[in-house]
Structures are given as C-alpha cells and as structure tokens.
Amino acid sequence: MCCGHKGHHGGRHGHGHGGDCGCGRGFRFGPCFATREEKVSWLEQYLQELQEEAKAVEERIAKLKEE
C-alpha cells in the first residue's frame, strides 16, 4: 500500500516540495510503500511541526498587538 502523501501540504519546514511524501522515499523514484508504523511516525512528526508553527504564529500575533 502506498502511503498516499504527495507533498501537497505547505509550510516552512520543508513541506510542499512536491516530490517527497514524508516516508523518506519520494515518488520521483517510484511508488513508496510505507508501513503503518512509518505513517504514524511521519504524521506525529508533521503534527509536531504544525503545533510549533501555530505557536510561532500566536507569538507573532501577540507581539503585533503589543506594538
């Protein structure tokens, strides 16, 4: 089973490059076959990056409101 991710998500942490699904293999070199554990690991890492980015946005909003 292919992991199904095609690098469609954006973000400042290297996502959105279009060629890597997050499983470390990239679809440029053929279909990727990630295990459930690999998918969970990738999604957990991606969630952490999203949470960090959201925190940075919240901090920026707070700083702008102080000005």
N, CA, C and O atoms as CSV, one atom per row, in Angstrom:
chain,resi,resn,atom,element,x,y,z
A,1,MET,N,N,0.842,-1.180,0.000
A,1,MET,CA,C,0.000,0.000,0.000
A,1,MET,C,C,0.882,1.237,0.000
A,1,MET,O,O,1.783,1.356,0.830
A,2,CYS,N,N,0.635,2.152,-0.915
A,2,CYS,CA,C,1.378,3.405,-0.971
A,2,CYS,C,C,0.920,4.294,0.171
A,2,CYS,O,O,-0.235,4.225,0.591
A,3,CYS,N,N,1.808,5.120,0.670
A,3,CYS,CA,C,1.443,5.982,1.787
A,3,CYS,C,C,0.456,7.058,1.372
A,3,CYS,O,O,-0.237,7.602,2.232
A,4,GLY,N,N,0.365,7.387,0.100
A,4,GLY,CA,C,-0.661,8.291,-0.382
A,4,GLY,C,C,-0.336,9.771,-0.301
A,4,GLY,O,O,-1.057,10.576,-0.891
A,5,HIS,N,N,0.703,10.162,0.393
A,5,HIS,CA,C,1.040,11.570,0.502
A,5,HIS,C,C,1.884,11.975,-0.697
A,5,HIS,O,O,2.798,11.256,-1.101
A,6,LYS,N,N,1.570,13.115,-1.250
A,6,LYS,CA,C,2.283,13.597,-2.428
A,6,LYS,C,C,2.940,14.946,-2.190
A,6,LYS,O,O,3.177,15.689,-3.142
A,7,GLY,N,N,3.236,15.275,-0.947
A,7,GLY,CA,C,3.887,16.542,-0.661
A,7,GLY,C,C,2.986,17.738,-0.934
A,7,GLY,O,O,3.481,18.805,-1.297
A,8,HIS,N,N,1.685,17.587,-0.770
A,8,HIS,CA,C,0.737,18.631,-1.116
A,8,HIS,C,C,0.597,19.692,-0.035
A,8,HIS,O,O,0.032,20.754,-0.296
A,9,HIS,N,N,1.085,19.442,1.149
A,9,HIS,CA,C,0.917,20.375,2.241
A,9,HIS,C,C,2.015,21.427,2.198
A,9,HIS,O,O,3.139,21.159,1.773
A,10,GLY,N,N,1.673,22.615,2.641
A,10,GLY,CA,C,2.637,23.706,2.668
A,10,GLY,C,C,3.269,23.821,4.032
A,10,GLY,O,O,2.980,23.029,4.930
A,11,GLY,N,N,4.122,24.796,4.188
A,11,GLY,CA,C,4.738,25.027,5.479
A,11,GLY,C,C,6.173,25.444,5.320
A,11,GLY,O,O,6.766,25.276,4.255
A,12,ARG,N,N,6.732,25.984,6.374
A,12,ARG,CA,C,8.087,26.500,6.292
A,12,ARG,C,C,9.125,25.457,6.672
A,12,ARG,O,O,10.318,25.760,6.646
A,13,HIS,N,N,8.735,24.280,7.013
A,13,HIS,CA,C,9.666,23.259,7.479
A,13,HIS,C,C,9.986,22.238,6.394
A,13,HIS,O,O,10.196,21.061,6.687
A,14,GLY,N,N,10.024,22.680,5.163
A,14,GLY,CA,C,10.442,21.783,4.092
A,14,GLY,C,C,9.309,21.027,3.443
A,14,GLY,O,O,9.558,20.204,2.562
A,15,HIS,N,N,8.082,21.268,3.839
A,15,HIS,CA,C,6.972,20.588,3.191
A,15,HIS,C,C,6.558,21.366,1.963
A,15,HIS,O,O,6.937,22.527,1.804
A,16,GLY,N,N,5.804,20.759,1.116
A,16,GLY,CA,C,5.332,21.420,-0.073
A,16,GLY,C,C,6.314,21.362,-1.219
A,16,GLY,O,O,6.144,22.069,-2.212
A,17,HIS,N,N,7.331,20.543,-1.107
A,17,HIS,CA,C,8.342,20.434,-2.145
A,17,HIS,C,C,7.871,19.597,-3.311
A,17,HIS,O,O,8.524,19.573,-4.355
A,18,GLY,N,N,6.765,18.917,-3.161
A,18,GLY,CA,C,6.140,18.227,-4.274
A,18,GLY,C,C,6.715,16.880,-4.616
A,18,GLY,O,O,6.087,16.142,-5.376
A,19,GLY,N,N,7.872,16.510,-4.102
A,19,GLY,CA,C,8.477,15.262,-4.528
A,19,GLY,C,C,8.668,14.246,-3.427
A,19,GLY,O,O,9.162,13.149,-3.688
A,20,ASP,N,N,8.301,14.565,-2.235
A,20,ASP,CA,C,8.538,13.651,-1.124
A,20,ASP,C,C,7.246,13.499,-0.341
A,20,ASP,O,O,6.625,14.490,0.042
A,21,CYS,N,N,6.850,12.285,-0.108
A,21,CYS,CA,C,5.582,12.041,0.576
A,21,CYS,C,C,5.760,12.002,2.086
A,21,CYS,O,O,4.771,11.908,2.813
A,22,GLY,N,N,6.989,12.071,2.577
A,22,GLY,CA,C,7.220,12.031,4.005
A,22,GLY,C,C,7.680,10.674,4.500
A,22,GLY,O,O,8.075,10.531,5.657
A,23,CYS,N,N,7.631,9.686,3.634
A,23,CYS,CA,C,8.062,8.355,4.058
A,23,CYS,C,C,9.557,8.178,3.835
A,23,CYS,O,O,10.123,7.140,4.177
A,24,GLY,N,N,10.199,9.202,3.257
A,24,GLY,CA,C,11.630,9.142,3.044
A,24,GLY,C,C,12.038,8.561,1.704
A,24,GLY,O,O,13.230,8.476,1.407
A,25,ARG,N,N,11.089,8.165,0.902
A,25,ARG,CA,C,11.444,7.546,-0.366
A,25,ARG,C,C,11.189,8.466,-1.548
A,25,ARG,O,O,11.956,8.445,-2.510
A,26,GLY,N,N,10.158,9.256,-1.508
A,26,GLY,CA,C,9.843,10.182,-2.579
A,26,GLY,C,C,9.294,9.479,-3.801
A,26,GLY,O,O,9.800,8.425,-4.185
A,27,PHE,N,N,8.261,10.047,-4.424
A,27,PHE,CA,C,7.643,9.360,-5.544
A,27,PHE,C,C,8.399,9.563,-6.847
A,27,PHE,O,O,8.036,8.955,-7.854
A,28,ARG,N,N,9.422,10.385,-6.867
A,28,ARG,CA,C,10.254,10.517,-8.064
A,28,ARG,C,C,10.899,9.196,-8.435
A,28,ARG,O,O,11.173,8.937,-9.606
A,29,PHE,N,N,11.136,8.378,-7.452
A,29,PHE,CA,C,11.851,7.123,-7.658
A,29,PHE,C,C,10.914,5.925,-7.672
A,29,PHE,O,O,11.344,4.794,-7.446
A,30,GLY,N,N,9.663,6.164,-7.929
A,30,GLY,CA,C,8.684,5.088,-7.945
A,30,GLY,C,C,7.766,5.201,-6.748
A,30,GLY,O,O,7.976,6.046,-5.878
A,31,PRO,N,N,6.754,4.361,-6.698
A,31,PRO,CA,C,5.804,4.435,-5.589
A,31,PRO,C,C,6.468,4.085,-4.266
A,31,PRO,O,O,7.403,3.285,-4.219
A,32,CYS,N,N,5.977,4.690,-3.196
A,32,CYS,CA,C,6.519,4.392,-1.873
A,32,CYS,C,C,5.550,3.456,-1.151
A,32,CYS,O,O,4.334,3.550,-1.319
A,33,PHE,N,N,6.085,2.590,-0.380
A,33,PHE,CA,C,5.293,1.623,0.364
A,33,PHE,C,C,5.668,1.743,1.832
A,33,PHE,O,O,6.598,1.093,2.309
A,34,ALA,N,N,4.930,2.582,2.535
A,34,ALA,CA,C,5.211,2.833,3.939
A,34,ALA,C,C,4.374,1.899,4.805
A,34,ALA,O,O,3.221,1.598,4.493
A,35,THR,N,N,4.973,1.453,5.886
A,35,THR,CA,C,4.230,0.646,6.844
A,35,THR,C,C,3.330,1.556,7.672
A,35,THR,O,O,3.494,2.776,7.662
A,36,ARG,N,N,2.398,0.972,8.373
A,36,ARG,CA,C,1.523,1.738,9.258
A,36,ARG,C,C,2.364,2.490,10.289
A,36,ARG,O,O,2.080,3.650,10.587
A,37,GLU,N,N,3.381,1.851,10.828
A,37,GLU,CA,C,4.229,2.491,11.827
A,37,GLU,C,C,4.962,3.695,11.231
A,37,GLU,O,O,5.101,4.725,11.890
A,38,GLU,N,N,5.430,3.569,9.987
A,38,GLU,CA,C,6.098,4.684,9.330
A,38,GLU,C,C,5.127,5.843,9.102
A,38,GLU,O,O,5.486,7.007,9.281
A,39,LYS,N,N,3.911,5.520,8.710
A,39,LYS,CA,C,2.899,6.557,8.502
A,39,LYS,C,C,2.593,7.280,9.809
A,39,LYS,O,O,2.521,8.508,9.843
A,40,VAL,N,N,2.412,6.510,10.890
A,40,VAL,CA,C,2.121,7.106,12.196
A,40,VAL,C,C,3.285,7.996,12.630
A,40,VAL,O,O,3.068,9.108,13.110
A,41,SER,N,N,4.498,7.522,12.466
A,41,SER,CA,C,5.676,8.294,12.836
A,41,SER,C,C,5.745,9.593,12.042
A,41,SER,O,O,5.995,10.658,12.606
A,42,TRP,N,N,5.525,9.503,10.734
A,42,TRP,CA,C,5.569,10.692,9.892
A,42,TRP,C,C,4.476,11.677,10.304
A,42,TRP,O,O,4.728,12.878,10.405
A,43,LEU,N,N,3.273,11.178,10.539
A,43,LEU,CA,C,2.167,12.053,10.917
A,43,LEU,C,C,2.407,12.709,12.276
A,43,LEU,O,O,2.064,13.876,12.468
A,44,GLU,N,N,2.988,11.975,13.212
A,44,GLU,CA,C,3.297,12.548,14.519
A,44,GLU,C,C,4.328,13.663,14.381
A,44,GLU,O,O,4.209,14.710,15.018
A,45,GLN,N,N,5.332,13.436,13.551
A,45,GLN,CA,C,6.348,14.467,13.317
A,45,GLN,C,C,5.724,15.684,12.642
A,45,GLN,O,O,6.017,16.820,13.013
A,46,TYR,N,N,4.878,15.453,11.667
A,46,TYR,CA,C,4.216,16.543,10.965
A,46,TYR,C,C,3.326,17.339,11.914
A,46,TYR,O,O,3.301,18.568,11.858
A,47,LEU,N,N,2.592,16.642,12.787
A,47,LEU,CA,C,1.746,17.306,13.777
A,47,LEU,C,C,2.593,18.188,14.694
A,47,LEU,O,O,2.209,19.318,14.994
A,48,GLN,N,N,3.720,17.687,15.130
A,48,GLN,CA,C,4.613,18.466,15.992
A,48,GLN,C,C,5.063,19.740,15.283
A,48,GLN,O,O,5.084,20.813,15.886
A,49,GLU,N,N,5.421,19.625,14.007
A,49,GLU,CA,C,5.829,20.800,13.237
A,49,GLU,C,C,4.688,21.801,13.110
A,49,GLU,O,O,4.904,23.007,13.221
A,50,LEU,N,N,3.479,21.306,12.879
A,50,LEU,CA,C,2.322,22.193,12.780
A,50,LEU,C,C,2.072,22.911,14.106
A,50,LEU,O,O,1.774,24.106,14.119
A,51,GLN,N,N,2.191,22.186,15.220
A,51,GLN,CA,C,1.979,22.790,16.532
A,51,GLN,C,C,3.021,23.870,16.814
A,51,GLN,O,O,2.702,24.921,17.370
A,52,GLU,N,N,4.274,23.600,16.425
A,52,GLU,CA,C,5.338,24.588,16.613
A,52,GLU,C,C,5.085,25.821,15.751
A,52,GLU,O,O,5.300,26.949,16.194
A,53,GLU,N,N,4.634,25.607,14.542
A,53,GLU,CA,C,4.344,26.724,13.656
A,53,GLU,C,C,3.162,27.545,14.182
A,53,GLU,O,O,3.191,28.775,14.131
A,54,ALA,N,N,2.123,26.869,14.687
A,54,ALA,CA,C,0.974,27.572,15.256
A,54,ALA,C,C,1.402,28.410,16.464
A,54,ALA,O,O,0.934,29.535,16.638
A,55,LYS,N,N,2.280,27.869,17.285
A,55,LYS,CA,C,2.766,28.608,18.445
A,55,LYS,C,C,3.520,29.860,17.999
A,55,LYS,O,O,3.362,30.928,18.589
A,56,ALA,N,N,4.331,29.724,16.965
A,56,ALA,CA,C,5.072,30.875,16.443
A,56,ALA,C,C,4.110,31.944,15.916
A,56,ALA,O,O,4.347,33.137,16.106
A,57,VAL,N,N,3.049,31.532,15.268
A,57,VAL,CA,C,2.050,32.479,14.761
A,57,VAL,C,C,1.353,33.175,15.925
A,57,VAL,O,O,1.142,34.387,15.883
A,58,GLU,N,N,0.995,32.425,16.956
A,58,GLU,CA,C,0.356,33.023,18.131
A,58,GLU,C,C,1.269,34.052,18.789
A,58,GLU,O,O,0.814,35.119,19.202
A,59,GLU,N,N,2.563,33.726,18.886
A,59,GLU,CA,C,3.522,34.654,19.481
A,59,GLU,C,C,3.658,35.911,18.630
A,59,GLU,O,O,3.761,37.015,19.164
A,60,ARG,N,N,3.658,35.751,17.323
A,60,ARG,CA,C,3.757,36.906,16.421
A,60,ARG,C,C,2.523,37.794,16.543
A,60,ARG,O,O,2.641,39.019,16.560
A,61,ILE,N,N,1.352,37.191,16.628
A,61,ILE,CA,C,0.120,37.966,16.813
A,61,ILE,C,C,0.183,38.753,18.116
A,61,ILE,O,O,-0.135,39.942,18.137
A,62,ALA,N,N,0.587,38.103,19.195
A,62,ALA,CA,C,0.679,38.765,20.500
A,62,ALA,C,C,1.656,39.930,20.433
A,62,ALA,O,O,1.384,40.992,20.991
A,63,LYS,N,N,2.788,39.751,19.761
A,63,LYS,CA,C,3.787,40.820,19.641
A,63,LYS,C,C,3.220,41.997,18.855
A,63,LYS,O,O,3.429,43.152,19.226
A,64,LEU,N,N,2.504,41.710,17.773
A,64,LEU,CA,C,1.914,42.766,16.964
A,64,LEU,C,C,0.861,43.547,17.754
A,64,LEU,O,O,0.728,44.759,17.585
A,65,LYS,N,N,0.124,42.861,18.605
A,65,LYS,CA,C,-0.904,43.530,19.412
A,65,LYS,C,C,-0.267,44.448,20.455
A,65,LYS,O,O,-0.861,45.453,20.844
A,66,GLU,N,N,0.942,44.103,20.908
A,66,GLU,CA,C,1.648,44.924,21.902
A,66,GLU,C,C,2.175,46.224,21.300
A,66,GLU,O,O,2.327,47.219,22.010
A,67,GLU,N,N,2.451,46.223,20.017
A,67,GLU,CA,C,3.049,47.390,19.355
A,67,GLU,C,C,2.091,48.533,19.223
A,67,GLU,O,O,2.451,49.581,18.688
